[in-house]
């Protein structure tokens, strides 16, 4: 019979004693359970922890940067350059008194933009003229080309219409030429709305621009620091969450950019003039990342301030045509 053997793991053995290594080997005694240095273990743990922290921070920074206000601002500018149809409502006030009210539908789906513009203009009496009254102008403009537009005046002071012209009648009006000093275009588009609304350039670039031109424009905007975000915060606008940006603009570089856009799109160069005292605010919808409001404040003097507010919406489709009843303005 074999003697009963006890499982070594169940034996009550005394702790292992260090094995006495012969002196001539010059080695330390070996204990029964080899162990690692506590300092080394701590160092390894710290290295692992640091790696995890850095990795997490890197991922977090990447995710955060994907949604930074600056990135979303430039994305909104890019979205604006991929716009086929836009409706804009513009209101201009001087010292809180209404000066200009404009509604414009613009079609940028083709190379030549089209716009239907309705406006109301309250012209203040000239200082020192002795007149206390105001001149009221109201009308419509339909711009289908650079050479000609269709327009009518529904309200105008007596004597302000061209000879033989009538109120509330549509006319085909020739655009002014380089040799023209004054003509009917001045009367029917005295605010030069075609040049500010029926075009891709301005304070912001709007239109259905091809990807290569769009990339060049966006690169110019960024590399030249045309827009500088000074502050941003969240706000509810018409029941929707938006990010509000206070923006500084380099107007000389913006003018240069407008000239570049004219070359890229093969259109007439801009004749827009900006005030260096302008304060600009953008509202960008958090859901669609589209520009929905633009505010421009200009302080002409200590006693006069002009505020222009423009809202943007983006219809799925617009059809803009001129009335068939329009006649040439002779």
C-alpha positions as CSV (number, residue, x, y, z in Angstrom):
1,X,0.0,0.0,0.0
2,X,1.1,3.5,-0.8
3,X,1.3,5.7,2.3
4,X,-1.3,8.6,2.3
5,X,0.2,11.5,0.5
6,X,-1.0,15.0,1.4
7,X,-1.4,17.7,-1.2
8,X,1.6,20.0,-0.9
9,X,-0.6,23.0,-1.1
10,X,-2.4,21.7,2.0
11,X,0.8,20.9,4.0
12,X,1.5,23.2,6.9
13,X,5.0,23.9,5.9
14,X,7.1,26.6,7.5
15,X,8.0,29.6,5.4
16,X,10.8,29.0,3.0
17,X,14.1,30.0,4.4
18,X,16.6,31.9,2.2
19,X,18.9,29.5,0.4
20,X,22.4,30.1,1.5
21,X,24.4,30.7,-1.7
22,X,28.1,29.7,-1.5
23,X,30.2,32.8,-0.7
24,X,32.4,32.4,-3.8
25,X,29.5,33.2,-6.1
26,X,29.1,36.6,-4.4
27,X,25.3,36.5,-4.8
28,X,22.6,37.5,-2.4
29,X,20.5,34.7,-0.8
30,X,17.4,33.7,-2.8
31,X,14.2,33.8,-0.9
32,X,11.4,31.3,-1.5
33,X,9.2,33.8,-3.3
34,X,11.0,36.1,-5.6
35,X,9.5,39.7,-5.7
36,X,9.8,42.8,-7.8
37,X,11.0,46.1,-6.5
38,X,8.1,48.2,-5.1
39,X,9.7,51.3,-6.7
40,X,9.7,49.6,-10.1
41,X,6.1,48.6,-9.8
42,X,5.1,52.1,-8.9
43,X,7.1,53.5,-11.8
44,X,5.3,51.1,-14.2
45,X,1.9,52.0,-12.8
46,X,2.7,55.7,-13.2
47,X,3.8,55.2,-16.8
48,X,0.6,53.3,-17.6
49,X,-1.5,55.9,-16.0
50,X,0.2,58.8,-17.8
51,X,-0.2,57.0,-21.1
52,X,-3.9,56.6,-20.4
53,X,-4.3,60.2,-19.4
54,X,-2.5,61.5,-22.5
55,X,-4.5,59.2,-24.8
56,X,-7.7,60.3,-23.2
57,X,-6.7,63.9,-23.4
58,X,-5.8,63.5,-27.0
59,X,-9.1,62.0,-27.9
60,X,-11.0,64.6,-25.8
61,X,-9.1,67.4,-27.5
62,X,-9.9,66.0,-30.9
63,X,-13.6,65.6,-30.1
64,X,-13.7,69.1,-28.6
65,X,-12.0,70.7,-31.6
66,X,-14.6,69.1,-33.9
67,X,-17.2,71.3,-32.3
68,X,-15.2,74.5,-31.3
69,X,-17.0,77.8,-32.0
70,X,-14.2,78.9,-34.4
71,X,-14.5,75.7,-36.5
72,X,-18.3,76.0,-36.6
73,X,-18.1,79.6,-37.6
74,X,-15.9,78.8,-40.7
75,X,-18.2,75.8,-41.5
76,X,-21.1,78.2,-41.6
77,X,-19.2,80.4,-44.0
78,X,-18.6,77.4,-46.2
79,X,-22.3,76.4,-46.0
80,X,-23.2,79.9,-47.1
81,X,-21.2,79.4,-50.2
82,X,-23.2,76.3,-51.0
83,X,-26.5,78.1,-51.1
84,X,-28.9,77.9,-54.1
85,X,-31.8,79.9,-52.6
86,X,-31.9,82.5,-49.9
87,X,-34.4,84.9,-48.4
88,X,-33.1,88.0,-46.6
89,X,-34.9,90.6,-44.6
90,X,-33.0,93.8,-44.0
91,X,-33.9,96.6,-41.6
92,X,-31.8,99.7,-41.2
93,X,-32.3,102.3,-38.4
94,X,-30.6,105.6,-37.6
95,X,-30.9,106.5,-34.0
96,X,-33.7,103.9,-33.7
97,X,-35.7,105.6,-36.5
98,X,-36.5,103.4,-39.4
99,X,-34.6,104.3,-42.6
100,X,-34.7,101.2,-44.9
101,X,-36.7,98.0,-45.0
102,X,-35.9,95.4,-47.6
103,X,-37.1,91.9,-48.4
104,X,-35.1,89.9,-51.0
105,X,-35.4,86.5,-52.6
106,X,-32.3,85.4,-54.4
107,X,-31.6,82.5,-56.7
108,X,-28.0,81.5,-56.9
109,X,-28.6,78.1,-58.6
110,X,-27.2,79.3,-61.9
111,X,-24.0,81.2,-62.9
112,X,-26.0,84.5,-63.2
113,X,-27.9,85.2,-59.9
114,X,-31.5,86.4,-59.9
115,X,-33.2,88.5,-57.3
116,X,-36.6,89.9,-56.5
117,X,-36.4,92.8,-54.1
118,X,-39.0,94.8,-52.3
119,X,-38.0,98.0,-50.4
120,X,-39.2,100.9,-48.5
121,X,-37.0,103.9,-48.0
122,X,-37.6,106.9,-45.8
123,X,-35.3,109.7,-46.9
124,X,-34.7,112.2,-44.1
125,X,-34.9,115.9,-45.0
126,X,-31.5,117.4,-45.8
127,X,-30.0,119.3,-42.9
128,X,-30.2,123.0,-43.5
129,X,-32.8,122.6,-46.3
130,X,-35.5,124.2,-44.2
131,X,-37.8,121.2,-44.9
132,X,-39.3,119.3,-42.0
133,X,-40.9,116.6,-44.1
134,X,-39.5,113.2,-45.2
135,X,-39.5,111.6,-48.6
136,X,-41.0,108.1,-48.9
137,X,-39.9,105.7,-51.6
138,X,-41.3,102.2,-52.1
139,X,-40.9,99.8,-54.9
140,X,-39.8,96.5,-56.4
141,X,-36.8,95.4,-58.4
142,X,-36.4,92.2,-60.3
143,X,-32.8,91.6,-61.4
144,X,-32.2,88.9,-64.0
145,X,-28.9,90.2,-65.6
146,X,-26.3,92.9,-65.2
147,X,-27.3,94.8,-68.2
148,X,-31.0,95.3,-67.5
149,X,-33.5,95.0,-64.6
150,X,-37.3,95.4,-64.2
151,X,-38.6,97.7,-61.6
152,X,-41.6,99.8,-60.5
153,X,-42.2,102.5,-57.9
154,X,-45.3,102.2,-55.8
155,X,-44.6,105.3,-53.8
156,X,-42.4,108.3,-54.5
157,X,-42.5,112.1,-54.0
158,X,-44.0,114.2,-56.7
159,X,-41.5,115.1,-59.4
160,X,-39.1,112.2,-58.7
161,X,-40.2,110.0,-61.5
162,X,-38.7,110.1,-65.0
163,X,-40.6,111.9,-67.7
164,X,-43.7,109.9,-68.8
165,X,-43.2,107.3,-66.1
166,X,-46.1,106.3,-63.8
167,X,-46.4,104.9,-60.3
168,X,-47.2,101.2,-59.9
169,X,-46.1,100.4,-63.4
170,X,-43.4,97.9,-64.4
171,X,-40.6,99.1,-66.6
172,X,-37.5,97.6,-68.1
173,X,-34.6,99.7,-67.0
174,X,-31.1,99.7,-68.5
175,X,-28.2,99.5,-66.0
176,X,-25.9,102.5,-65.9
177,X,-22.8,102.5,-67.9
178,X,-19.3,103.8,-67.2
179,X,-20.2,107.0,-69.2
180,X,-23.5,107.5,-67.5
181,X,-23.8,110.2,-64.9
182,X,-27.4,109.8,-64.1
183,X,-30.3,107.9,-65.6
184,X,-33.5,106.0,-64.7
185,X,-31.4,103.3,-62.9
186,X,-30.6,105.9,-60.3
187,X,-34.3,106.6,-59.7
188,X,-35.5,102.9,-59.7
189,X,-32.5,101.6,-57.7
190,X,-31.4,104.6,-55.7
191,X,-30.2,102.4,-52.9
192,X,-28.1,100.2,-55.3
193,X,-29.7,97.1,-53.9
194,X,-28.8,95.0,-57.0
195,X,-25.2,95.6,-56.2
196,X,-25.5,94.5,-52.6
197,X,-28.1,91.7,-52.8
198,X,-28.0,90.2,-56.3
199,X,-24.3,89.3,-56.0
200,X,-22.1,86.8,-54.1
201,X,-19.8,89.2,-52.4
202,X,-20.4,91.5,-49.4
203,X,-19.8,91.2,-45.7
204,X,-20.2,87.5,-46.2
205,X,-19.9,85.4,-49.4
206,X,-23.2,83.8,-50.5
207,X,-24.0,81.7,-53.5
208,X,-23.7,78.3,-55.1
209,X,-20.0,78.3,-55.6
210,X,-18.1,75.3,-57.0
211,X,-15.9,73.4,-54.6
212,X,-12.5,74.6,-56.0
213,X,-13.4,78.3,-55.9
214,X,-15.0,77.8,-52.5
215,X,-11.8,76.2,-51.2
216,X,-9.8,79.1,-52.5
217,X,-12.1,81.7,-50.9
218,X,-12.1,79.9,-47.5
219,X,-8.3,79.6,-47.5
220,X,-8.0,83.3,-48.2
221,X,-10.4,84.1,-45.4
222,X,-8.4,82.0,-42.9
223,X,-4.9,82.8,-44.0
224,X,-5.6,86.6,-44.1
225,X,-7.5,86.6,-40.8
226,X,-10.3,88.6,-42.5
227,X,-12.7,87.6,-39.6
228,X,-11.5,87.6,-36.0
229,X,-13.8,86.1,-33.4
230,X,-13.7,88.3,-30.4
231,X,-16.4,86.6,-28.3
232,X,-19.0,83.9,-28.6
233,X,-22.0,82.7,-26.5
234,X,-25.2,80.8,-26.8
235,X,-28.6,82.4,-27.3
236,X,-32.2,81.5,-28.2
237,X,-33.3,83.1,-31.5
238,X,-36.9,82.6,-32.6
239,X,-37.2,79.5,-30.4
240,X,-34.0,77.9,-31.7
241,X,-30.6,77.6,-30.2
242,X,-27.9,79.7,-31.8
243,X,-24.3,80.7,-31.2
244,X,-23.7,84.4,-31.3
245,X,-20.3,85.7,-32.5
246,X,-18.9,89.2,-32.1
247,X,-16.5,89.5,-35.0
248,X,-13.8,91.9,-36.0
249,X,-13.3,92.4,-39.8
250,X,-10.2,93.6,-41.7
251,X,-12.1,95.7,-44.3
252,X,-9.2,96.2,-46.6
253,X,-8.6,92.5,-46.8
254,X,-12.3,92.0,-47.3
255,X,-12.3,94.4,-50.2
256,X,-9.4,92.4,-51.7
257,X,-11.3,89.2,-51.2
258,X,-14.3,90.6,-53.0
259,X,-12.1,91.5,-56.0
260,X,-10.8,87.9,-55.9
261,X,-14.4,86.5,-55.9
262,X,-15.3,88.7,-58.8
263,X,-12.4,87.2,-60.8
264,X,-13.2,83.6,-59.7
265,X,-16.9,84.0,-60.6
266,X,-16.3,86.2,-63.7
267,X,-18.5,89.0,-62.4
268,X,-18.1,92.8,-62.0
269,X,-15.9,93.9,-59.2
270,X,-17.4,95.2,-56.0
271,X,-17.9,98.9,-55.4
272,X,-19.0,98.3,-51.8
273,X,-17.6,100.7,-49.3
274,X,-17.2,99.7,-45.6
275,X,-16.9,101.7,-42.5
276,X,-14.0,100.8,-40.2
277,X,-16.1,101.7,-37.2
278,X,-18.5,98.8,-37.9
279,X,-19.3,96.4,-35.2
280,X,-20.4,93.0,-36.6
281,X,-22.4,90.2,-34.9
282,X,-23.3,86.8,-36.4
283,X,-26.0,84.4,-35.3
284,X,-25.4,80.8,-36.4
285,X,-28.0,78.1,-35.9
286,X,-26.6,75.3,-33.8
287,X,-28.6,72.6,-35.6
288,X,-28.1,73.5,-39.2
289,X,-24.9,75.5,-38.8
290,X,-26.3,78.2,-41.1
291,X,-26.1,81.9,-40.7
292,X,-29.5,83.1,-39.6
293,X,-28.8,86.7,-38.6
294,X,-26.3,89.4,-39.2
295,X,-26.1,92.8,-37.3
296,X,-23.9,95.7,-38.4
297,X,-23.6,98.7,-36.1
298,X,-21.9,101.9,-37.4
299,X,-21.2,104.9,-35.2
300,X,-20.9,107.9,-37.5
301,X,-20.5,110.4,-34.7
302,X,-21.3,110.9,-31.0
303,X,-24.9,111.7,-31.9
304,X,-25.6,109.3,-34.8
305,X,-25.5,105.6,-35.0
306,X,-26.8,103.3,-37.8
307,X,-27.9,99.7,-37.0
308,X,-28.5,97.2,-39.8
309,X,-30.1,93.9,-39.0
310,X,-30.4,91.2,-41.7
311,X,-32.0,87.8,-41.3
312,X,-31.5,84.8,-43.5
313,X,-33.7,81.8,-44.4
314,X,-33.1,79.1,-47.0
315,X,-36.2,78.0,-49.1
316,X,-36.0,74.7,-51.0
317,X,-36.9,76.5,-54.3
318,X,-37.5,79.9,-55.7
319,X,-38.8,81.0,-59.1
320,X,-38.0,84.5,-60.1
321,X,-39.3,86.0,-63.3
322,X,-40.1,89.5,-64.6
323,X,-43.7,90.5,-65.3
324,X,-44.6,90.2,-69.0
325,X,-46.4,93.6,-68.8
326,X,-43.1,95.4,-68.3
327,X,-42.3,98.0,-70.9
328,X,-39.0,99.7,-71.9
329,X,-38.6,103.0,-70.0
330,X,-38.1,105.7,-72.7
